[in-house]
Amino acid sequence: MKPNKNTFVISLFLLSSCGPVFETKYTYIPPKSASGASCVANCSITQSQCEDMERMRYQTCEERAQMNYDSCVLSHRLTGEKEKWYDCWRDSCSMDLEKCAERYRICYQSCGGRVLGETVCTANCDKIEKPSGKVR
């Protein structure tokens, strides 16, 4: 059997769901100056625009993927050719809002604000290996 993209994604999900899940939480300390506050407001606008563009890119990808899949299925129907499971597949699309958040953090700091990050366990925290306490 020939593996497809879905098999790969499911395998990755199952592997990642076994261990603890970590997330970085951010605390924002605003700049002290009025110009810094105005600068941060511009950072927020830029972040919103970035997120809007990312959502539009994702939507376009989804529409194109569905159209390509539908076209493949229709082609098989019109030719009378029996469709195999691997003949027609749907492209996978993703949305990367984290890149917008990263740009916002950089912008925020360039305005004179401070960004403090703390990595915390958010799921399967009981799976974290604890040190045995033995010193070698």
N, C-alpha and C positions, 0 to 999 in steps of 0.2 A: 504494500500500500504506500502510495506516495504522500508524504506529509505536506500539509498546506499551511498557510499563514495562521489560520485559526488554531490548529494543533499547537503551533509554536507559542502563540499568545496564551493559550490555556495552560500549557506547561510552565511558562514563566509565572503565571498567576498562582498556580499551585505551589511552586517552589517558594515564591515570595510570601505566601500566606502562612507558611510554617513558622517563620521566625518573628521576632519582635519588629514592630513598625515604628520608625522614628520620624519626627517632624520638627522643623525649626520654627520656633515662635519668635516674633520680633517685637521689640519695644522701641517706640519712636520718641526721642527727646527733641522737641522743636528748637529751632534756632531762636536766639534771644532778640535779634533785630527785626524791625518791621519789614525791611527789605528781604530778610531771610524768610519771613512768613509769606511774603508775596511770591518769592521764588518757589517755596513748597507748594503753594496753590497752583503754580504753573506745572509743577511736577505731577500733581494730581490730574490735571487736564491732559497732560501727555500720556499718563498711564491709562486713562479712560479711552483715549484715541487708540492707543496700542491694543487694548483689549477688544475694542470694536473691530479693528482691522483683523485681529486674530479670529474673532467669531465669524466675520465675513469670509475669511480664508477657509475656515473649517466648513462653513455652510456650502461654499462653492465646491470644495472637495467632496462633500457628502453627495451633492447633486450630481456631480460628474461620475462618481463611483456608481451611483444607482443607475444613471443613464447607460453607462458602459455595461453593467450587469444585465439590465433589461434588454439592451441591444444584442448581447450574446445569446440570451435565452430565446429571443425572437428569431434570431438567425437560425438557431437549431430547429425551431418549430417550422419555419418556412422551408427549410431544406429537407425536413423529415428525418434528419439525422438524430439518432438517439443520443441524448445528452448524458455525458458521464459526470460524476461528481466534481471532477477537477477541471472540466471544460470552462465553466462560467464561474467566476469568483468575483467577489466584491472587494474593491480596494478598501483598505482601512484608513481612516482619517483621524487625526488627533489635533487637539487644541493645546497650545503651550502658553498659558497665562502666566506661568512662572517667569518667563523671560521679561514680561511687562513689569512684574513685581520687582525683579532684580534691577531693572532700569530705574524704577521708582526709588528703590533704596539708594542707588548710586546718586541719583539726582538730589534726593533728600539730604544726603551727606554733603554734596557739593554746595548746597544752600546754607550750610553751617549747622544743620541738625545732626543728631547722633542716632545711629541705628544699632541696637544691641540684639544679638541673636542668641537663643538658647535652644539646644537640641533636647527634645523630650520624647520619651516613649509614649505612643498613643494607642497601641494595640499589641496583644500577645506579650505584654511586659513580663509575664511569669516565665517566659522562655529565655530571658536574659541570663546568661551564665554568670554565676556569682563566683568571685575568687575563693579558692579553697582555704585561704589563710595560711597555707604552708609556704614557707620561704625556703627557696633552694639555694 
